[in-house]
């Protein structure tokens, strides 16, 4: 059924569990068979594994396929608390464009490329989801 190797006080043991029914186990230790009565099972707590959900990318609107047009998307769900740009404004690389509050923390969102702000798709107080378009840049 299952094979294990144990070292106890420097002595090595090859253990094979032949069968397990209710609380009786038939095992073989270094070639010698034993019947073992089990006590209660000792359960060890398992640490939960956290997995971050990444939603599929939303389909791109035809207007976004225009050469030279890029967008700034919400990196996580939250609320817009400040906007530092407006349409027609010239942007530099890594310039702060807005502040998104998520999980009681303020997250600065920066321009990923230089350009001119074409449209601002949100206003202060808007609630956005991860992947929502915030700003279009030409």
C-alpha positions in Angstrom: 0.0 0.0 0.0 2.5 2.7 1.2 6.2 2.5 1.9 8.2 4.6 4.4 11.7 4.9 5.6 12.2 5.8 9.2 15.4 6.6 11.2 14.9 6.2 15.0 17.8 6.8 17.3 20.2 6.2 14.4 18.5 2.9 13.4 17.0 2.7 9.9 13.6 1.0 9.3 11.8 0.2 6.1 8.1 0.2 6.8 5.4 -0.9 4.5 1.7 -0.5 5.4 0.0 -3.6 3.9 -3.6 -2.9 4.9 -5.6 -0.5 7.1 -9.1 -1.4 8.2 -10.8 0.8 10.8 -8.2 1.0 13.6 -6.1 -2.1 12.8 -3.1 -1.8 10.5 -1.1 -4.7 9.1 2.5 -3.5 8.6 5.9 -4.9 7.7 9.0 -3.5 9.4 12.4 -4.6 7.9 10.7 -7.8 6.6 8.8 -8.7 9.8 5.0 -8.5 9.8 3.0 -6.8 12.7 -0.6 -6.1 13.4 -0.9 -2.7 15.0 -3.9 -1.3 16.8 -4.2 2.4 16.1 -5.3 5.0 18.7 -7.1 8.1 17.6 -5.9 9.9 14.4 -3.7 12.9 15.1 -4.8 15.6 12.7 -2.4 18.3 11.8 -3.8 21.7 10.8 -3.2 22.5 7.2 -2.2 26.0 6.3 -4.6 27.3 3.6 -3.1 28.2 0.3 -4.0 31.7 -0.9 -4.5 32.0 -4.6 -5.0 35.4 -6.2 -7.7 35.4 -8.8 -6.7 37.0 -12.1 -9.8 37.6 -14.3 -9.4 37.1 -18.0 -8.5 40.3 -19.9 -11.6 42.2 -21.0 -12.1 42.3 -24.8 -10.6 45.4 -26.3 -12.9 48.0 -27.8 -12.3 48.8 -31.4 -11.2 52.4 -30.5 -8.3 50.9 -28.5 -6.8 49.3 -31.6 -5.8 52.8 -32.9 -2.0 53.0 -33.3 -0.4 55.0 -30.6 -3.3 54.7 -28.2 -2.8 53.1 -24.8 -4.8 52.8 -21.7 -4.2 52.8 -17.9 -6.3 50.1 -16.2 -7.2 49.6 -12.6 -4.7 47.2 -11.0 -7.2 46.1 -8.4 -10.7 47.0 -7.3 -11.1 50.2 -5.4 -12.4 53.8 -5.3 -11.0 56.8 -7.1 -10.1 59.4 -4.5 -8.0 61.9 -6.6 -7.4 62.6 -10.3 -4.3 64.6 -11.3 -4.8 64.8 -15.0 -7.4 66.1 -17.6 -7.9 65.6 -21.3 -5.3 67.3 -23.4 -2.7 67.3 -20.7 0.9 66.3 -21.6 2.1 63.3 -19.6 5.7 62.2 -18.7 6.7 58.6 -18.1 5.9 57.6 -14.5 4.0 60.8 -13.8 1.2 60.2 -11.1 -2.2 60.4 -12.8 -4.6 59.3 -10.0 -5.0 57.8 -6.6 -7.0 54.6 -6.1 -8.1 53.6 -2.6 -8.2 49.8 -2.2 -8.4 47.8 1.1 -8.1 51.1 3.1 -4.8 51.9 1.4 -4.0 54.7 -1.1 -2.4 53.5 -4.3 -0.7 55.9 -6.7 -1.3 55.1 -10.3 1.4 56.3 -12.7 1.6 56.9 -16.5 3.2 53.9 -18.2 4.3 55.9 -21.2 4.6 59.5 -22.2 1.8 61.1 -24.2 -1.2 63.3 -24.2 -4.3 62.4 -22.2 -7.1 61.6 -24.6 -9.9 60.8 -22.1 -10.4 60.3 -18.4 -13.0 57.6 -18.0 -13.6 58.0 -14.2 -14.4 60.8 -11.7 -13.6 61.1 -8.0 -15.8 58.7 -6.1 -16.2 56.1 -8.8 -15.8 52.5 -7.8 -13.8 50.5 -10.3 -13.0 46.8 -10.8 -9.7 45.3 -11.6 -8.9 45.8 -15.3 -11.4 48.7 -15.8 -10.1 51.4 -18.1 -9.2 54.6 -16.2 -7.4 56.8 -18.7 -6.7 56.7 -22.4 -3.3 58.1 -23.6 -2.3 59.1 -27.2 
